[in-house]
């Protein structure tokens, strides 16, 4: 049984109902186990919550007074998902700033004929926006691109400087933007920062130690000395946000 106050204006009631649904959706995001997600995915979800807060900030005060008790009632009636191991309970809050405004000003500039179902159009539009947000969030929390360091030619015939290279593969079906990704050796003695470069799905690129011209399958570090130790070394690949993507370690004779 709801104590929500109904308004004589059907447009008002339709927007109020949709506002409640959006509020519940935002709270549901807060109840996700964010600590189990990769750093990059967690950052994206936090950005989505920030944008949702900004959307609420422009709502009229009357809608805020409707949303608050409705979301609280929904929280009390919705059990938390069970987990195999007990986890400490922590409170999370979504801070929303509401700007008081006249409700009647929402559609005053563009009145519609009395025979048009305005409330249905508005509700459908807002519902589509929420559905689109859900799709975006599902995409953001999906598995990261399957990019990895597959091989290092550390002791080539002839000159090490001319023959050294690292093979980086993209095992996924989608292209991956490697711009500003980094590759470093053991001890961070040498760092390569990728230029504007996209690795196609199912493709590989060779990163040569020497100087040369970059193309779709070859990149050049431009080093003046060999980088990869013949006795053993490690290559660490990180994305543009510094998240670890791949690590490749080798030992001579292994």
N, C-alpha and C positions, 0 to 999 in steps of 0.2 A: 504494500500500500504506500503510495507516494504522497508526500505533503506539498508537492510542487504547486505553485500558484499558476493558474491558467489565465491568460490574457485574452481580451476580446479580439485582438488583431491576430488572424491566422498566420500572417507573416512572422510576427513576433514569436508565436508559439513554435513555428517550424525552426526558426533560427535557434531558439532556446534549446530545443530537443537536440539539434545537431551539435550545439556547443557542449552539451553534456557528454555526448558521445566522443567528441574530440578530447575533452578533459579526461575521460576514462582511458582513452588510448594513450595519452601522455603518461598517466600514472602507471599503466601497464608496462611502458618502456622502463620506468624506474625500477620495476620489480624483476627485470631480467637479471640473470647472474652475470653482471658485467665483468666481474673478476675472473671469469673463466675464458673471456674472449681475448684475442691478440690485442696488443697495444693499439695498433692502427684501427681495428674495428671498434674498440672501445672509444677512441677519439671521435670517430664518425658518429656514434650513437650520442655522445655528449653534445656534439654540434647539432644533431637533430633535435635534442631536447631544448637546446638554446633557441633554435628557430621556432619551436612550438611555443616557448615562453613569450617570444616576441609577438607571435600571432595573438596570444591571449591579451597582451598588453593593450591592444586597441579595442577590446570589447567594451560595450556600455556597462555601467555599474549594475543595472538590473540583471543582466545575464550572469554576472559574477555571483550575485546573491543566489541565483538559481543553481549554478554549477556546484558551488561548495557543498551544500547538503546532499545533492544527488551523488556526487563522487564519494563522499564519506559513507553514504548508505551502501553504495556498490562495493566499497572496500570491505565493509563489515560482512557482506554476503558472499564475497568471493574468497575461497580458501587459497592459501599459498601452495604452490606445487611442492609435493613431497620430495625429499632427497635421500639418498642412501646413507649419508653421514650427516649428523647434526651440525648445523652451522650457526655461528653467533648471529644474533639478530641486531641489525643496525638500522637506524632510521634514516630515510632519504627523503628530502623535501624538494619539491619543484616550486620555486618562488615566482609568483605571477604578480605583476603590477597592473592594476586595473585603472583605466582612465574613465572618470565619470563623464558621461555624455548623454544627450537626449536620445532616447530610443527612437522617437519619431523621425529623427534626422537621417536614419539609415536609408530610407527610400524616398525621401521628400523630393529630391531633384529629378527623379525619373519615375513618376507615377505611371501605373499601368491600368488598363481597362478593368472594370469590376469582374468581367467574365473570364479573365485569365487566371489560372491557378498559380499565382506568384509563389506561394509558399512551397509548392512542390518543386518548382524550378530552382529556388534557392537551396532547398534541402538536397536536391540531387547534385547541384554544383559543389556544395561543401563536402558531401559524401565522396565524390570523385576525388577531391583534393586529399582527403584522409586516406583513401585507398591507394592513391599514388605515393603517399608518404610511406605506407607499409611496404610497397614494392621496393622503394629506394632503400629502406632499412634492411630488408631481406638481402638485397644485393650487396650492401656494405658489409654485412656480417658473414658473407659467404667465404669459402676457403680462399686464401691468398693465391696469387698466380704461382704456377709450378715452374719457377725459374731456379736454376741451380748451376753451380760450377761442376762441370762433368769431367774435365781432364786438364792437366797441366803438362806441357812439354817443357820440362825444366833442364834437360841435358841433351839438346839436339846435336846432331852431327855438325861439325864446323863451329862457327861462331855462336856462342850462347846468346849474345845480344841480338843477332839477326834471326836466330831460329826459335827463341822462346815464344810461347803463346799460351793463352788460357782459353778453353772452350766453355762457353756459357750457353745453355740450352733453355728453350721454353717448351715444356712438355704439354702445356695446355693448348686448347683450340683457339684461344683469343689472343690478339696481340697485346704486348705489355710495354708500357712506356718506361724506359730505363733512364730517362733524363734525371740527372743529379744523383743517381745511384752511385755507390762507391765500392771499390774492390781494394783491399789492403792485404799485405803479407803479414807473416808472423811478427809481432812486436810493433806493428804499425810503422815500419820503417819507410814504406813506400805506399802512396795512396793514389788511386786513379779515380777521377770523377767523370762519370759518363756525360757526354755532350747530349744535345737533343737527339735522341735515338729511340726508335721503337723496334722491338724484336717480335717478328711475326709469329703466329701460333705454329707450333711444331718445327720451328726453325732454330738455328744455332748461329753464334757469332764468335769469331776468333779475336781475342784481344792480344795483339802482338806487343812485345816489349819495345821493339824498335820504333823509329819514326816512319811515317808513311801517310798515305791518303786513306781516310775513312770511307767505307761504303756499306752496303746493306749486310755484308757477311764478314767484314773485317774492320776492326778498330785498332788504332795504334797509340800506345802509351806515350811514346816520345821520350823514353828514358835514354840516358847516355851510357848506362852500365846494365849488366844483367840484374834481374830482380830475384829470380827464384833459385834458392840454394840447391846445389846438387846433392847435399847430404840429407835434405828433408826440409819441409816448409809447410805453411798453411795459407790458404786464400780464404778471405772472409768477404762475402757479398752482402751489402746492406741496401735497403731501399732509401728513397729520398728523405724519409722521416727518421732514418737511423735504425730501423728495425732489422734484425738479423734475418736474412733470407736463405743463405746457404753457406756452408763451411766445407772446404775440401782440404784434407791433410794427406801428405805423402811422405814416405821415407825411402831413401836410396836402397835399391835392391828388393823392396817389398813387392 
